[in-house]
């Protein structure tokens, strides 16, 4: 108690009294904590989780500035908080709209109580082998394909644009999905936790003006998806059968099966990325 009194005195609070908590107060705190926890859990399914962590860092810095009485930083934060609220609404607009839609359809509570028993491990060796095998077979017969392997950044917002599958990854399944004239062949497949999460997913196209005219919509979508996430995006060309991999906005073209397997088996590392057009010119 003496420690808390000293802390509040440093903040200009002279009167300090021990709060009295009743059953309703404890219940109120538990309910609020549960709602906040479930909201954070729901946000983690989308790319907004990365932005949300950045906001938490800013709040932590604000708390440190308050304790250390960094007046300049506090002045900047206090004068930009209204703009910050508007910025948060703009940044999280897709997620907020989705939450309201789920609330109106009665799905919001169901999403809170969902049992999440998915493993935290990334794609294991069997999954990688099946994906590489499928890419090689589809490339041999020039069947176009687009496969995303989720990493740290969740792809829930992209997954919701497609059709849920929730099946174990196998080369036969992937080949059947991308077979010509089948209902699921158009769009991308998302792989999460060694399972095919969804198919026919729509991906954002890259805005880069440096893309060669030889690259079609499938490759542009692969680069665009890799720009907004850390996913491995595998592309099989329908025209040439060549296998490519987009990662971090960089497109690696004409990969062999060994090269593809090696790249998606290794964890991503922060490097000085070169423009994908240079890598394309080298014929990788």
N, C-alpha and C positions, 0 to 999 in steps of 0.2 A: 504493500500500500504506500509506503514511503517513496518507493521508486516511481509509482504512478503520480504521486503528489508532486514530486520534483519535475516530472515530464510535463504535467499540465501547467505548473508554475512557469516553466520556460516558454510555454506557448501563450502566456498572459492570462491563464485561468487560475484565479486565486481561490475560488470555492470548489471544494471537491468532497463529494459524499459517496459512500458506498451504496451502489444501487441495490434495490430489493427486487428479487425476481420471484414471480409466482408461476403457477402451472401454465396459465395462458401466455405469459411472456416466453416461457421455454418452448411451448408449442408454436408460437408465432415465429421464433427464431429458427426452429427446426424446419418449418414449412418454407420459409424464405430461403434457407440454405439448400433445401431439396430442389426448389424451383430453379435457383441459380445453377446448381450442379447439373440439372437436366438440360438447361438452356446451353450451358457450355458443352455438354456432351453432344447435343444436337448440332451446334455450330462446328464441332470437330469433324463432322461428316462432309463438310464443304471446304472449298479453298479459302473461305473467310476466316478459318482458324488461324492461318498464318498472319493475316492482318490483325486478328483479335489479340494474338500474342504481342504484336508490336504496340497495340494500344495499352496493354498491361504494362509493358516496359515504360511507356510514357508516364503512366500513373505512378509507377514505382519511383521514377525520377522526380516526379512532383512531390511525393512523400518525403524523399530524401532532401529535396530543396527546402521543404517546410521545416524539417528538423534542424537543418544547418543554417536556416535563415538566409538563403541565397535570394536576396530581394529582386535582383534583376530577372532571374528565371521565373520567380513567382509573379512578377509584373507581367511578363510575356504570357504566361499561362492564363492568368486571370483575365487578360484582355483578348485572348483568342479562344476562350472556352465556347462562346456562342458559335463562332465559326467552326470550331471542332465538332460540335454537336451536329451541325448541318453536314459536315464532311463525313461523319460516321454514318448518317442516314443515307447519303449518296453511295458510300462504299458498300454498305450492307443492304442496298436496295433489293437485289435479287433474293437474298436470304429472308429479309423481312416480308417480302411479297409471298414467298413460299410458305412462311409461317402462318400468315393470315389466311392463305388458301387452305392449309391443313386445318386451321382452327374452324373455318367455315364448313369444311367437309367432315368435321368430327374426328380427324386423324391426329390432331396435335397431342392429345393425351396418350393415344396408342403408341406414338413414337417415343414418349417418355418411358413407358414401361416395357419397351422392347428388350428382350434378353440378348445381350451381345456376347456370344460365345466364340467369336471368330479368333483364330490364332493371330498373334502379333508378328509372327515370322513373315519374312518376305518370300518371294518366289523361291521354292526349293529346287534342287537339282532335277527332280522328276518333271516339275512344271516347266523349267527352262528347256529340258530335252524335248518335251512334247511341243512346245511353241516353236522351237527351232526346226523340228521335224516337219511340222505343219507348214512353216514358211518355205522350207525347201521343196516340199511336194507341190505346193501351190505355185511356186515360182517356176517349176519345171513345166507346168501346163498353162502358165500365164493366167492364173486366177488372182484377181486383185484382192488385197486384204489390208486391213488396218487394225492393229492390235496395240492396246495400251496396257502397260504393266504398272500398276500404281505403286508409288514409293511413299515418301513422307507426306506429301501434299495430298489430301483426300480429293477424290474425283466424284463425290456424291452429286454435285450439280450437273456434271456431264452424264453421269449414270442415269439420272432421272429423265433425260431426253430419249432414252432407249427403252428396250423391252427387257425386263428382268429374266435372267436365266438361272443363276445360282447352281452351277454344275461344276463337277471336278474337271480340271483342264485336261484335255486329251487332244491329240493331233486329229483324230477322226472327227471329233466334235467341231473343232475350228475349221477343218476343211469343209464339213457339211454346212456350217453357217455361211461361209463365203462362196459356196457353190452358185454358179450362175442360175438366175431365174428362181431363186428360193426367197421366201419372204424376209429372211434375216440378212441377206447378203449385202445390202446397201447400208453403209455406215460403219462405225467402229465397234470393236469388242473391248470391253474393260475387264482386266484380270486383277482380282484382289484376293490376297490371302490364299493363293493357289487354287482359286475357283474363278470360273467365268461368271462375273457379276451381272453383266448386261450386254446386249448386242443392239445393233442399229443405232448407236449413239451418235449424236451430232457434235462435231468439234468446231472450235473457232478457227477461222482461216487467218494466216499470218498477214500482217499489214506491210511486210517488207517489199520494197520495190526492186530488190536485187535478185529476185528469184528468176532463174532461167525459164524461158518460154517452154522448154522441154518438160518442165514439171507441171503436172496436172493438179486438179483439185485435191486428190487424195494426198499428195505430198505436201501441198500447202496446208491442209488440215493437220497433218502430222507435225509440221513445224510450228503451227499455231498452238497446238495442244502442248507441245514441249516448251513453248515460251511462257505459258501461264501455269505450268506445273513442273515437277521434277520427274515425271513419269518417263519410262522408256517407251517410245512409240515406234513400232515395227511396221514397215510398209512393204508390200509386195506389189510391184508394178504390173498392171494388167496388159500393158503394151509390150514390155520387154521381159517380164518375169524377174527383173532384178530385185534384190532384197536390200532395203535401206533401213537405217535407224536414225530417228530424230531424238535428240537429247539436249536440253538446255538451249533450244533455238538453233542447234547445229545439226545439219543433215549429213550423215555418213552414207555414201551410196555404194552400190555394187559390192556388198559384203558377201564373204563366203560364210558357210554355216559355222565354221570354227571361229571366225571373227565375230559373228553375231552372238554366239554362245559366250565367248569370252567377255564381250562388252556388257551383256545383260546379267552376267554372273557376278561381276565386280561392282562394289558400291560406288556411287557417284562421288567424285572428288571435285572440289572447287579448283578450277584451272583458269588460265588466261585463255578464254574461248576465242577462237578465230571465227570470222564470218563463215557460214555454212557454204557460201559460194566458193570460197577458196578450197575447202575440203572436197567439194564436188568437182572442181577442176583437176584435183590430184587423182580423181578416179577411185577414191576409197569406197 
